[in-house]
Amino acid sequence: MLRTDLLKKLTPEMLLEGVVMNNHRYAPEPRLSKTGVGSLSSASTEERAKEDALSTDIIQKLTKKSAHSGKKRGPKN
């Protein structure tokens, strides 16, 4: 199930780590300032594993924050 409620607790700091981790893969087009276009090179297996670990860590942090907020989820229908 997609936990969209966790998005409300997502912080810029949580996103920044992923952005910084992938920044070296971005290659702007020579005319980036006019077109706004660039490309993202493929990630290695090691990079994909790091992305997966980071995503899992963020989800766990958000889930923990959600549990501590005191809000109960409604019953499933």
C-alpha positions in Angstrom: 0.0 0.0 0.0 1.2 3.5 -0.9 1.7 5.6 2.3 1.0 9.1 1.0 0.6 10.3 4.6 4.4 9.9 5.0 5.0 12.6 2.3 3.8 15.2 4.8 6.7 14.3 7.1 9.4 14.2 4.3 12.0 16.9 4.9 14.3 18.7 2.5 17.3 17.2 4.3 16.0 13.7 3.6 15.8 14.5 -0.1 19.1 16.3 -0.3 21.2 13.2 0.5 19.7 11.4 -2.6 20.2 14.5 -4.8 23.8 14.8 -3.8 24.4 11.1 -4.2 23.1 11.2 -7.9 24.5 14.6 -8.8 27.6 13.3 -10.4 25.5 11.3 -12.9 23.8 14.4 -14.3 25.3 15.8 -17.5 23.8 19.1 -18.8 23.3 19.7 -22.4 25.7 22.3 -23.9 22.8 24.8 -24.1 21.3 24.0 -20.8 20.6 27.6 -19.9 18.4 27.9 -23.0 16.8 24.5 -23.2 16.8 23.3 -19.6 17.6 19.8 -20.9 20.2 17.4 -19.6 20.7 13.7 -19.2 21.2 11.3 -16.3 23.7 8.5 -16.9 22.9 4.9 -15.8 23.6 4.0 -12.2 25.9 1.1 -11.4 24.8 -1.9 -9.4 26.6 -0.4 -6.3 24.8 3.0 -6.8 21.4 1.3 -7.1 22.1 -0.6 -3.9 23.0 2.7 -2.1 19.8 4.3 -3.5 17.7 1.3 -2.2 19.4 1.5 1.2 18.8 5.3 1.4 15.1 4.9 0.4 14.6 2.1 2.9 16.2 4.3 5.6 14.0 7.3 4.8 10.8 5.1 4.8 11.8 3.7 8.2 12.4 7.2 9.6 9.1 8.5 8.3 7.2 5.4 9.5 8.7 5.9 13.0 7.8 9.6 13.0 4.3 8.6 11.9 4.0 6.1 14.8 5.1 8.6 17.3 2.6 11.3 16.1 -0.2 9.5 18.0 -2.5 9.3 15.0 -4.2 6.0 14.5 -5.0 4.8 11.0 -8.6 4.0 10.2 -9.9 0.5 9.8 -9.4 -1.2 6.4 -12.6 -1.7 4.4 
